[in-house]
Amino acid sequence: MPTVFIVDDHPSTRDGLITRIGLEPDLEVCGEAADVDEALRLIRRLRPSIAIVDVSLKNGNGIELIKAVAAESLPTRMLVWSMYDESLYGERALRAGAMGYINKENVTGMIIDAIRRVLKGEVFVSPHMAAKMLHRVVRGGEATGRSPIDALSDRELETFACIGYGMKTVDIANKMGLSPKTIETYRARIKEKLELEDMASLTREAVQWTIENG
């Protein structure tokens, strides 16, 4: 029987998924975790068929977890289920090694379809995201009109989101498991890439972005 592992920092979300997946006679939840370190340790030990991963976790980032699983060539297939719109993290997740991306606004029944598709070895994304990716291929590279946010690395984007939520440098560093100096470096890079005048402008931009996307 295929086994499912759930990685989410909200207990209620994990409980809801466990209950929903438990209704399927051919799927079994084998474990759960709230942060990257715990999830990676248990995935190594349990080797589930598939892991459902949120982007924003208690300590760390789901994209980093996906990269770690891929780097160790673990057999677990990764499916992202996040509150963030797929336009923000969808392609980043696939590039990291995930086989699907689904928004939490979708009904939980859709995630069962996504699980089954990924277990078959198929990539699961929305029709809109599939069309966007195909358009980029047809255009022969990067499509025009991309947001400046796309220029940020995964770590920089995570830092940007944390700034938007009002987190201080030391709190961001603790959440991401990095030093405050590294976070300050990320701040400077973000400011440069987004062509902002100062750190106050960066904060305003991050808050507005979070309101619109978070």
C-alpha positions as CSV (number, residue, x, y, z in Angstrom):
1,M,0.0,0.0,0.0
2,P,1.4,3.5,-0.9
3,T,2.4,5.5,2.2
4,V,1.9,9.2,2.6
5,F,4.0,11.5,4.8
6,I,2.7,15.0,5.8
7,V,5.0,18.0,6.4
8,D,3.1,21.1,7.7
9,D,3.6,23.4,10.6
10,H,-0.1,23.6,11.4
11,P,-1.5,20.6,13.5
12,S,-5.0,21.3,12.3
13,T,-3.9,21.0,8.6
14,R,-2.1,17.8,9.3
15,D,-5.1,16.4,11.1
16,G,-7.4,17.3,8.3
17,L,-5.1,15.7,5.7
18,I,-4.7,12.5,7.8
19,T,-8.5,12.3,8.1
20,R,-9.1,12.8,4.4
21,I,-6.4,10.4,3.2
22,G,-7.7,7.9,5.8
23,L,-10.9,7.6,3.8
24,E,-9.0,6.1,0.9
25,P,-8.7,2.3,1.3
26,D,-5.5,2.2,-0.8
27,L,-3.5,5.0,0.9
28,E,-1.9,5.1,4.3
29,V,-0.4,8.0,6.3
30,C,2.8,6.8,7.8
31,G,4.0,9.9,9.6
32,E,4.0,13.7,10.0
33,A,6.4,16.5,10.8
34,A,6.3,20.3,11.4
35,D,9.8,21.3,10.3
36,V,12.6,20.4,7.8
37,D,15.0,18.6,10.2
38,E,12.3,16.4,11.7
39,A,10.8,15.7,8.3
40,L,14.1,14.7,6.7
41,R,15.0,12.4,9.6
42,L,11.7,10.6,9.4
43,I,11.6,10.4,5.6
44,R,15.1,8.8,5.7
45,R,13.8,6.2,8.2
46,L,10.2,5.6,6.9
47,R,10.9,6.1,3.2
48,P,7.3,7.0,2.4
49,S,6.0,6.7,-1.2
50,I,5.0,10.4,-1.2
51,A,5.4,13.4,1.0
52,I,3.0,16.3,1.0
53,V,5.0,19.4,1.8
54,D,4.1,23.0,2.7
55,V,6.4,25.8,1.6
56,S,6.4,27.7,4.9
57,L,7.4,25.4,7.8
58,K,8.1,25.9,11.5
59,N,11.8,25.9,11.0
60,G,13.0,26.1,7.4
61,N,11.5,26.0,4.0
62,G,9.7,23.2,2.2
63,I,11.8,23.9,-1.0
64,E,15.0,23.2,1.0
65,L,13.5,19.9,2.2
66,I,12.7,18.9,-1.4
67,K,16.3,19.7,-2.5
68,A,17.6,17.7,0.4
69,V,15.5,14.7,-0.5
70,A,16.6,14.9,-4.1
71,A,20.2,15.3,-3.1
72,E,20.2,12.1,-1.1
73,S,18.3,10.3,-3.9
74,L,15.6,9.2,-1.5
75,P,12.7,7.3,-3.2
76,T,10.0,9.6,-1.8
77,R,8.1,11.6,-4.3
78,M,7.4,15.2,-3.3
79,L,4.1,17.1,-3.7
80,V,3.7,20.7,-2.5
81,W,0.5,21.9,-1.0
82,S,0.8,25.5,0.0
83,M,-1.1,28.7,0.7
84,Y,1.1,30.5,-1.8
85,D,-0.1,30.9,-5.3
86,E,1.7,28.6,-7.7
87,S,2.9,31.5,-9.7
88,L,5.3,32.3,-6.8
89,Y,6.6,28.9,-5.9
90,G,5.3,26.4,-8.4
91,E,8.2,26.4,-10.8
92,R,10.7,26.7,-8.0
93,A,9.3,23.6,-6.4
94,L,9.5,21.6,-9.6
95,R,13.1,22.7,-10.3
96,A,14.0,21.6,-6.7
97,G,12.6,18.1,-7.4
98,A,8.9,18.2,-6.6
99,M,6.5,16.4,-8.9
100,G,3.5,18.6,-8.3
101,Y,2.1,21.8,-6.8
102,I,-1.4,22.5,-5.5
103,N,-2.8,25.5,-3.7
104,K,-4.4,25.0,-0.3
105,E,-7.5,27.0,-1.5
106,N,-8.4,23.9,-3.6
107,V,-10.8,21.5,-2.0
108,T,-9.0,18.6,-0.2
109,G,-10.5,16.1,-2.7
110,M,-8.2,17.5,-5.4
111,I,-5.2,16.5,-3.3
112,I,-6.2,12.9,-3.5
113,D,-6.2,13.1,-7.3
114,A,-2.8,14.9,-7.1
115,I,-1.4,12.1,-4.8
116,R,-2.5,9.4,-7.2
117,R,-1.1,11.2,-10.2
118,V,2.3,11.7,-8.6
119,L,2.4,8.1,-7.4
120,K,2.0,7.1,-11.0
121,G,5.0,9.1,-11.9
122,E,3.1,12.0,-13.5
123,V,3.6,15.7,-12.8
124,F,0.6,17.4,-11.3
125,V,0.1,21.2,-11.9
126,S,-2.9,23.3,-12.7
127,P,-3.9,23.9,-16.3
128,H,-2.8,27.6,-15.9
129,M,0.6,26.7,-14.7
130,A,1.1,24.0,-17.4
131,A,0.1,26.6,-20.1
132,K,2.6,29.1,-18.6
133,M,5.4,26.6,-18.6
134,L,4.6,25.5,-22.2
135,H,4.5,29.1,-23.3
136,R,8.0,29.6,-22.0
137,V,9.3,26.6,-23.8
138,V,7.7,27.7,-27.1
139,R,9.3,31.1,-26.6
140,G,12.6,29.4,-26.4
141,G,13.6,30.5,-23.0
142,E,12.5,33.1,-20.4
143,A,9.2,34.7,-21.3
144,T,8.8,38.4,-21.2
145,G,6.9,40.2,-18.5
146,R,8.2,38.3,-15.5
147,S,8.0,39.8,-12.1
148,P,11.3,41.2,-10.6
149,I,10.5,38.8,-7.7
150,D,11.4,35.9,-10.0
151,A,15.0,37.2,-9.9
152,L,15.3,36.3,-6.2
153,S,16.8,33.0,-5.1
154,D,14.7,30.7,-3.0
155,R,16.4,31.8,0.2
156,E,16.1,35.5,-0.8
157,L,12.4,35.0,-1.5
158,E,11.9,33.4,1.9
159,T,13.7,36.3,3.5
160,F,11.5,38.7,1.6
161,A,8.4,37.0,2.8
162,C,9.5,37.1,6.4
163,I,10.3,40.8,6.1
164,G,6.8,41.3,4.8
165,Y,5.4,39.5,7.9
166,G,7.2,42.0,10.1
167,M,9.9,39.6,11.3
168,K,13.2,41.1,12.6
169,T,16.6,40.0,11.3
170,V,17.4,37.8,14.3
171,D,13.9,36.1,14.1
172,I,14.4,35.4,10.4
173,A,17.8,34.0,11.0
174,N,16.4,31.6,13.7
175,K,13.5,30.5,11.5
176,M,15.8,29.8,8.5
177,G,18.6,28.3,10.6
178,L,21.1,30.9,9.4
179,S,23.2,33.7,10.9
180,P,21.9,37.3,11.2
181,K,24.9,38.4,9.0
182,T,23.7,36.1,6.3
183,I,20.1,37.5,6.5
184,E,21.6,41.0,6.2
185,T,23.4,39.9,3.1
186,Y,20.1,38.6,1.7
187,R,18.5,41.9,2.5
188,A,21.1,43.8,0.6
189,R,20.8,41.5,-2.4
190,I,17.1,41.8,-2.5
191,K,17.3,45.6,-2.4
192,E,19.7,45.5,-5.3
193,K,17.7,43.1,-7.4
194,L,14.4,44.9,-6.9
195,E,16.1,48.3,-7.5
196,L,14.9,49.8,-4.2
197,E,16.5,52.9,-2.7
198,D,16.8,51.9,0.9
199,M,15.8,49.3,3.5
200,A,12.7,51.2,4.4
201,S,11.6,50.9,0.7
202,L,12.4,47.2,0.9
203,T,10.2,46.8,4.0
204,R,7.3,48.6,2.4
205,E,7.6,46.5,-0.8
206,A,7.8,43.3,1.2
207,V,4.7,44.2,3.3
208,Q,2.7,45.0,0.2
209,W,3.8,41.8,-1.5
210,T,2.8,39.8,1.5
211,I,-0.6,41.4,1.6
212,E,-1.2,40.6,-2.1
213,N,0.2,37.1,-2.0
214,G,0.3,35.7,1.4
